[in-house]
Amino acid sequence: MKKMSSYANDTHSFAKPNEAVAKHLLLDIGVDFDKEIITGTATYTIESTNANNIFFDTKNLKILQTFVDKKEVKFTLGANDAVLGQSLSIPIESDSKIVSISYETTDKTEALQFLNPQQTADKKHPFLLTQGQAILTRTWIPIQDSPQVRLTYQAKVKVPKELMAIMSAENPKAKNDTGNYVFDMKQPISPYLIALAVGDLVYKEISPRTGVYAEKSMIDKVHYEFADMEKMVKAAENLYGKYAWDQFDVVVLPPSFPFGGMENPRLTFATPTVIAGDRSLTSLIAHELAHSWSGNLVTNATWNDFWLNEGFTVYFEMRIMEALYGKEYANMLASIGRQDLAEEIKNFHDQPEATHLKLDLEGKNPDDGMNSIAYDKGYLFLRTLEETVGRDKMDTFLKEYFNKHSFSTMTTEKFLKYLDKELLAKNKVTFNVNDWVYKAGIPDNAAKIVSDKFQKVEEAIVNWEKGTLSEKELSKKDWNIQQKIHFIRNIPTEISLEKFIALDNACQFSTATNSYIAMVWFEQAINHDYHGNNVDAHIENFLMTVGRRWYVSTLYKAFKRNNQVETAKRIYEKARPNYHSVTANTIDDMLGVSY
């Protein structure tokens, strides 16, 4: 019998991969926009020991029939857990090879969002998008939904003829006239990276291995915004080795997409909020590209190890941005992240354990660990390591790490053992690893991030506060987007309402077209009880038309913090139908509402 891989204990999955595990998925599904469901069959090639059953994860799915080697068998669904869903147990023999599950999604399927034409850019056809991270793939495919269960997949997807389907796999570059699309993902990936988008999409190439999908009215803007994608791939390869996924494409989704980006292999999903017209927010694309190594190539084994995905990716993102646009630009981005981290640690003052890099999320939604700690504390740990051992040694270590562990998963403990052997002991370096990984807050030896351009912004803030720099002079400063964001975020709490009004009149922040600037300004407007220049209407319109969870949760949180919960609830009641469940679940919990 073939030796089984050894899998870690994952408290967020009912699967028992050490006993029986899926290795390949054949997905055969149809998308019904009228009923807003997906129906079809998930067929798995499996490996097992002497297990009597194979276990899958499901949540709010209708399981119709199950087959083992083409013979129908009786399945069992376990008790329902509000976060994890239900286990699906299927009896198998020691020599069983193929397991098939026929199923339908339901109106409670959290990963799927069906959008009506009015919620799209072109407003002509409906749209469907999926979001599987962290444990939502089980809500649209019955699957062993643990990041360590890597599998290859093929898919057949039937959609209305006027629409195109694309997935995190080999993709079509043009719509066909049948509505039938076939996909192949030859490299083994984690379940949360299986993704599907269906809409009236077109493709535009940037280079032979990079390009963009978007609705017709958006495609030229998107192509312009992401023109540096091939340069980013080359910069990444120069750092840490060959890109392993053949193609790097990006699809810009409707505004309801809950994240800035999602690193689905071969097909990054991206929010339209990064289409600023000046390429100022494209570090997001560098971040999702970096996941092609940290996250997709070497993946956190469980969600307690999430920092291994995101901390590495932020570090890699900053190195790509530095290679393309210079160290000062990268330091501005890193400084903003450092501010986010300080704010996050303050938010967790009653839960210091939540600021550890290695988490204990048993009994919790793994979404709870997807915050600035994993991203920015993880980055700071690696940057501090780099400054301690030297960049050349750090790069050699990381390149070998990705190469040696490609297409595998990693626990925190396994990584720390590898780190000690291959970097610290090898170079006779002492480093307080445990303080960083297993203790709260930020250790005293953290790298200091300095930005000359941000220091100039801070000097301007002081002079403006003293009255020696006018609002008009501020508006004429030749600042880039990051400097403007730094300025707005650091407006003094005690600044007078008169100066706040004068600032908005001079700089027109309330009508900013850059979504990041709009978000940070609207937060400050709420904090300062500012209602000039029709800003209340602009905030409401922003919350009605943007679904990016970071952006909208920041504003709802500001309303709550400033005792304006009723205002928040009034807007949210209207805006909620436009949000993906990932965003809606967060805001429901924040505002204490249920629908």
TAWO-V204767 format. One record per residue. RES is the residue in three letters. SS is DSSP state (H for helix, E for strand, L for the rest). PHI is phi in degrees with one decimal (NA if undefined). Layout:
res = (RES | RES)
ss = (SS | SS)
phi = (PHI | PHI)
//
This chain:
res = (MET | LYS | LYS | MET | SER | SER | TYR | ALA | ASN | ASP | THR | HIS | SER | PHE | ALA | LYS | PRO | ASN | GLU | ALA | VAL | ALA | LYS | HIS | LEU | LEU | LEU | ASP | ILE | GLY | VAL | ASP | PHE | ASP | LYS | GLU | ILE | ILE | THR | GLY | THR | ALA | THR | TYR | THR | ILE | GLU | SER | THR | ASN | ALA | ASN | ASN | ILE | PHE | PHE | ASP | THR | LYS | ASN | LEU | LYS | ILE | LEU | GLN | THR | PHE | VAL | ASP | LYS | LYS | GLU | VAL | LYS | PHE | THR | LEU | GLY | ALA | ASN | ASP | ALA | VAL | LEU | GLY | GLN | SER | LEU | SER | ILE | PRO | ILE | GLU | SER | ASP | SER | LYS | ILE | VAL | SER | ILE | SER | TYR | GLU | THR | THR | ASP | LYS | THR | GLU | ALA | LEU | GLN | PHE | LEU | ASN | PRO | GLN | GLN | THR | ALA | ASP | LYS | LYS | HIS | PRO | PHE | LEU | LEU | THR | GLN | GLY | GLN | ALA | ILE | LEU | THR | ARG | THR | TRP | ILE | PRO | ILE | GLN | ASP | SER | PRO | GLN | VAL | ARG | LEU | THR | TYR | GLN | ALA | LYS | VAL | LYS | VAL | PRO | LYS | GLU | LEU | MET | ALA | ILE | MET | SER | ALA | GLU | ASN | PRO | LYS | ALA | LYS | ASN | ASP | THR | GLY | ASN | TYR | VAL | PHE | ASP | MET | LYS | GLN | PRO | ILE | SER | PRO | TYR | LEU | ILE | ALA | LEU | ALA | VAL | GLY | ASP | LEU | VAL | TYR | LYS | GLU | ILE | SER | PRO | ARG | THR | GLY | VAL | TYR | ALA | GLU | LYS | SER | MET | ILE | ASP | LYS | VAL | HIS | TYR | GLU | PHE | ALA | ASP | MET | GLU | LYS | MET | VAL | LYS | ALA | ALA | GLU | ASN | LEU | TYR | GLY | LYS | TYR | ALA | TRP | ASP | GLN | PHE | ASP | VAL | VAL | VAL | LEU | PRO | PRO | SER | PHE | PRO | PHE | GLY | GLY | MET | GLU | ASN | PRO | ARG | LEU | THR | PHE | ALA | THR | PRO | THR | VAL | ILE | ALA | GLY | ASP | ARG | SER | LEU | THR | SER | LEU | ILE | ALA | HIS | GLU | LEU | ALA | HIS | SER | TRP | SER | GLY | ASN | LEU | VAL | THR | ASN | ALA | THR | TRP | ASN | ASP | PHE | TRP | LEU | ASN | GLU | GLY | PHE | THR | VAL | TYR | PHE | GLU | MET | ARG | ILE | MET | GLU | ALA | LEU | TYR | GLY | LYS | GLU | TYR | ALA | ASN | MET | LEU | ALA | SER | ILE | GLY | ARG | GLN | ASP | LEU | ALA | GLU | GLU | ILE | LYS | ASN | PHE | HIS | ASP | GLN | PRO | GLU | ALA | THR | HIS | LEU | LYS | LEU | ASP | LEU | GLU | GLY | LYS | ASN | PRO | ASP | ASP | GLY | MET | ASN | SER | ILE | ALA | TYR | ASP | LYS | GLY | TYR | LEU | PHE | LEU | ARG | THR | LEU | GLU | GLU | THR | VAL | GLY | ARG | ASP | LYS | MET | ASP | THR | PHE | LEU | LYS | GLU | TYR | PHE | ASN | LYS | HIS | SER | PHE | SER | THR | MET | THR | THR | GLU | LYS | PHE | LEU | LYS | TYR | LEU | ASP | LYS | GLU | LEU | LEU | ALA | LYS | ASN | LYS | VAL | THR | PHE | ASN | VAL | ASN | ASP | TRP | VAL | TYR | LYS | ALA | GLY | ILE | PRO | ASP | ASN | ALA | ALA | LYS | ILE | VAL | SER | ASP | LYS | PHE | GLN | LYS | VAL | GLU | GLU | ALA | ILE | VAL | ASN | TRP | GLU | LYS | GLY | THR | LEU | SER | GLU | LYS | GLU | LEU | SER | LYS | LYS | ASP | TRP | ASN | ILE | GLN | GLN | LYS | ILE | HIS | PHE | ILE | ARG | ASN | ILE | PRO | THR | GLU | ILE | SER | LEU | GLU | LYS | PHE | ILE | ALA | LEU | ASP | ASN | ALA | CYS | GLN | PHE | SER | THR | ALA | THR | ASN | SER | TYR | ILE | ALA | MET | VAL | TRP | PHE | GLU | GLN | ALA | ILE | ASN | HIS | ASP | TYR | HIS | GLY | ASN | ASN | VAL | ASP | ALA | HIS | ILE | GLU | ASN | PHE | LEU | MET | THR | VAL | GLY | ARG | ARG | TRP | TYR | VAL | SER | THR | LEU | TYR | LYS | ALA | PHE | LYS | ARG | ASN | ASN | GLN | VAL | GLU | THR | ALA | LYS | ARG | ILE | TYR | GLU | LYS | ALA | ARG | PRO | ASN | TYR | HIS | SER | VAL | THR | ALA | ASN | THR | ILE | ASP | ASP | MET | LEU | GLY | VAL | SER | TYR)
ss = (L | L | L | L | L | L | L | L | L | L | L | L | L | L | L | L | L | L | L | E | E | E | E | E | E | E | E | E | E | E | E | E | L | L | L | L | E | E | E | E | E | E | E | E | E | E | E | E | L | L | L | L | E | E | E | E | E | E | L | L | L | E | E | E | E | E | E | E | L | L | E | E | E | L | E | E | E | L | L | L | E | L | L | L | E | E | E | E | E | E | E | L | L | L | L | L | L | E | E | E | E | E | E | E | L | L | L | L | L | L | L | E | E | E | E | L | H | H | H | L | L | L | L | L | L | L | E | E | E | E | L | L | L | L | L | L | H | H | H | L | L | L | E | L | L | L | L | L | L | L | E | E | E | E | E | E | E | E | L | L | L | L | L | E | E | E | E | L | L | L | L | L | L | L | L | L | L | L | L | E | E | E | E | E | E | E | E | E | E | L | H | H | H | L | L | E | E | E | E | L | E | E | E | E | E | E | E | L | L | E | E | E | E | E | E | L | L | L | H | H | H | H | H | H | H | L | L | L | H | H | H | H | H | H | H | H | H | H | H | H | L | L | L | L | L | L | L | E | E | E | E | E | L | L | L | L | L | L | L | L | E | E | L | L | L | L | E | E | E | E | L | H | H | H | L | L | L | L | L | L | L | L | H | H | H | H | H | H | H | H | L | L | L | E | L | L | L | E | E | E | L | L | H | H | H | L | H | H | H | H | H | H | H | H | H | H | H | H | H | H | H | H | H | H | H | L | H | H | H | H | H | H | H | H | H | H | H | H | H | H | H | H | H | H | H | H | H | L | L | L | L | H | H | H | H | L | L | L | L | L | L | L | L | L | L | H | H | H | H | L | L | H | H | H | H | H | H | H | H | H | H | H | H | H | H | H | H | H | H | L | H | H | H | H | H | H | H | H | H | H | H | H | H | H | L | L | L | E | E | E | L | H | H | H | H | H | H | H | H | H | H | H | H | H | L | L | L | L | L | L | L | L | H | H | H | H | H | H | L | L | L | L | L | L | L | L | L | L | L | L | L | H | H | H | H | H | H | H | H | H | H | H | H | H | H | H | L | L | L | L | H | H | H | H | H | L | L | L | L | L | H | H | H | H | H | H | H | H | H | L | L | L | L | L | L | L | H | H | H | H | H | H | H | H | H | H | H | L | H | H | H | L | L | L | H | H | H | H | H | H | H | H | H | H | H | H | H | L | L | L | L | L | L | L | H | H | H | H | H | H | H | H | H | H | H | L | L | L | H | H | H | H | H | H | H | H | H | H | H | H | H | L | L | L | H | H | H | H | H | H | H | H | H | H | H | H | H | H | L | L | H | H | H | H | H | H | H | H | H | H | H | L | L | L | L)
phi = (NA | -65.6 | -68.6 | -79.1 | -68.2 | -101.9 | -110.1 | -75.1 | -74.4 | -116.0 | -73.9 | -101.9 | -141.5 | -83.8 | -62.8 | -124.1 | -65.8 | -71.1 | -102.3 | -153.0 | -137.9 | -84.8 | -113.8 | -147.1 | -118.0 | -112.0 | -104.6 | -126.4 | -136.3 | -123.9 | -105.2 | -107.6 | -74.8 | -69.6 | -87.2 | 56.9 | -138.4 | -114.1 | -125.8 | 158.9 | -135.4 | -108.0 | -114.0 | -114.6 | -89.8 | -120.5 | -126.7 | -148.2 | -92.5 | -101.0 | -66.6 | -91.8 | -142.8 | -114.0 | -111.3 | -121.8 | -98.1 | -139.7 | -149.7 | 56.3 | -105.8 | -100.0 | -85.9 | -96.1 | -149.3 | -132.6 | -133.1 | -122.9 | 49.2 | 72.3 | -105.7 | -66.0 | -130.2 | -86.8 | -100.8 | -131.0 | -102.1 | -80.5 | -61.9 | -83.0 | -112.1 | -58.3 | -94.2 | -88.0 | 84.3 | -127.9 | -78.4 | -115.3 | -105.3 | -125.0 | -70.7 | -134.1 | -102.8 | -63.9 | -106.5 | -63.9 | -122.4 | -126.2 | -122.7 | -120.1 | -129.9 | -92.6 | -157.3 | -134.7 | -80.4 | -130.8 | -72.7 | -101.5 | -70.5 | -74.3 | -72.8 | -90.9 | -131.9 | -91.4 | -112.4 | -80.6 | -53.4 | -65.8 | -91.1 | -107.2 | -70.6 | -86.0 | 60.3 | -114.8 | -134.5 | -71.4 | -145.7 | -131.8 | -135.1 | -116.1 | -143.0 | -94.3 | -73.6 | -91.3 | -125.9 | -102.7 | -59.9 | -63.8 | -89.0 | -128.3 | -139.7 | -69.2 | -156.6 | -82.6 | -88.2 | -121.7 | -59.9 | -81.2 | -88.9 | -77.3 | -150.0 | -86.4 | -150.9 | -126.4 | -144.4 | -117.8 | -127.5 | -105.3 | -133.2 | -55.8 | -60.8 | -81.1 | -115.6 | -119.8 | -104.7 | -135.6 | -138.1 | -79.3 | -166.7 | -65.6 | -121.1 | -71.3 | -102.7 | -150.0 | -69.7 | -104.2 | -101.4 | -109.2 | 80.5 | -103.9 | -129.4 | -121.3 | -130.8 | -144.8 | -114.9 | -79.3 | -91.1 | -69.7 | -127.8 | -78.8 | -56.7 | -66.2 | -96.2 | -78.5 | -139.9 | -139.1 | -132.5 | -133.3 | -173.2 | -84.7 | -105.8 | -129.0 | -118.3 | -138.4 | -75.9 | -103.5 | -146.7 | -54.5 | -115.4 | -133.6 | -175.5 | -133.1 | -111.6 | -167.2 | -69.2 | -56.9 | -69.2 | -103.9 | -61.2 | -68.8 | -63.9 | -65.4 | -61.3 | -65.0 | -61.8 | -104.7 | -60.9 | -91.3 | -59.2 | -63.8 | -61.6 | -64.6 | -61.8 | -63.8 | -63.2 | -65.6 | -62.8 | -63.0 | -82.9 | -131.7 | 104.5 | -60.1 | -64.8 | -97.7 | -113.1 | 69.5 | -125.1 | -126.5 | -114.8 | -128.5 | -111.8 | -91.0 | -95.0 | -61.0 | -62.5 | -73.8 | -54.5 | -78.5 | -118.8 | -64.6 | -154.9 | -136.8 | -82.5 | -52.4 | -56.5 | 72.0 | -146.3 | -66.6 | -89.0 | -137.8 | -79.5 | -70.1 | -66.9 | -88.3 | -84.4 | -96.2 | 89.5 | -135.3 | 60.3 | -83.5 | -116.3 | -80.1 | -60.7 | -59.3 | -67.6 | -60.6 | -64.0 | -66.9 | -62.5 | -59.1 | -61.5 | -62.4 | -103.5 | -93.6 | 129.2 | -87.1 | -82.6 | -119.0 | -115.0 | -58.6 | -69.7 | -136.0 | -74.5 | -67.9 | -101.7 | -56.8 | -61.9 | -65.9 | -76.2 | -85.6 | -62.1 | -63.1 | -69.1 | -63.7 | -58.5 | -64.6 | -55.7 | -65.1 | -69.7 | -64.9 | -65.4 | -65.3 | -62.9 | -89.5 | -125.1 | 101.5 | -65.1 | -62.4 | -63.3 | -62.0 | -67.6 | -63.2 | -62.2 | -66.2 | -66.1 | -63.0 | -62.0 | -64.9 | -65.8 | -59.9 | -63.6 | -60.6 | -66.3 | -64.5 | -62.6 | -63.0 | -64.1 | -98.3 | -63.0 | -92.1 | -132.1 | -57.1 | -65.0 | -72.3 | -98.7 | -72.4 | -73.7 | -80.2 | -104.6 | -125.0 | -103.2 | -59.1 | 81.9 | -118.6 | -72.9 | -60.1 | -56.0 | -62.5 | -93.4 | -95.1 | -141.9 | -64.3 | -62.4 | -59.5 | -74.3 | -90.2 | -71.0 | -59.4 | -60.7 | -64.2 | -58.1 | -70.5 | -66.6 | -65.1 | -58.9 | -58.4 | -69.7 | -81.6 | -96.0 | 102.5 | -63.7 | -60.5 | -68.5 | -64.1 | -64.6 | -60.8 | -61.2 | -68.2 | -60.9 | -70.1 | -60.1 | -65.6 | -68.3 | -71.4 | -111.1 | -60.4 | 57.7 | -137.7 | -115.5 | -138.0 | -93.8 | -58.9 | -65.2 | -65.0 | -64.9 | -63.9 | -65.0 | -65.9 | -58.9 | -63.5 | -71.4 | -93.9 | -125.7 | -74.0 | -64.6 | -60.0 | -106.6 | 53.2 | -108.6 | -98.6 | -145.7 | -81.3 | -58.4 | -61.5 | -60.9 | -72.2 | -89.6 | -113.7 | -123.6 | -79.3 | 73.2 | -115.5 | -61.5 | -66.1 | -88.1 | -57.5 | -58.7 | -92.6 | -100.9 | -120.2 | -125.5 | -61.8 | -68.4 | -71.1 | -62.7 | -65.8 | -62.6 | -64.1 | -63.6 | -64.7 | -61.5 | -60.8 | -67.0 | -66.0 | -63.6 | -75.9 | 94.8 | -91.3 | -133.5 | -83.9 | -61.6 | -64.0 | -65.4 | -61.2 | -65.3 | -95.7 | -63.6 | -85.1 | -99.4 | -82.8 | -59.4 | -63.7 | -66.2 | -63.9 | -63.5 | -61.5 | -62.6 | -62.4 | -64.7 | -109.3 | -59.8 | -59.2 | -59.9 | -91.3 | -62.5 | -70.3 | -62.4 | -62.5 | -68.3 | -63.4 | -63.4 | -62.1 | -63.5 | -66.6 | -61.4 | -79.9 | -101.6 | 56.6 | -67.8 | -65.8 | -114.5 | -59.7 | -89.7 | -78.6 | -64.5 | -68.3 | -61.2 | -58.8 | -61.7 | -69.2 | -68.7 | -62.3 | -61.4 | -66.8 | -61.0 | -65.8 | -59.9 | -98.1 | 51.5 | -97.3 | -129.9 | -76.9 | 51.0 | 58.4 | -65.6 | -60.4 | -66.8 | -66.2 | -64.3 | -63.1 | -63.4 | -59.5 | -70.5 | -80.7 | -114.0 | -112.5 | -114.1 | -66.2 | -58.1 | -57.4 | -66.9 | -72.0 | -66.4 | -59.9 | -76.4 | -63.3 | -63.3 | -65.1 | -57.9 | -64.6 | -62.8 | -103.4 | 56.6 | -121.2 | -63.9 | -64.7 | -61.4 | -59.7 | -64.9 | -63.0 | -69.2 | -63.5 | -58.0 | -80.5 | -82.8 | -54.2 | -60.9 | -87.5 | -96.1 | -68.3 | -57.8 | -58.3 | -72.9 | -60.1 | -61.4 | -65.2 | -73.4 | -53.3 | -65.7 | -62.8 | -93.3 | 66.9 | -121.0 | -139.6 | -129.0)
//
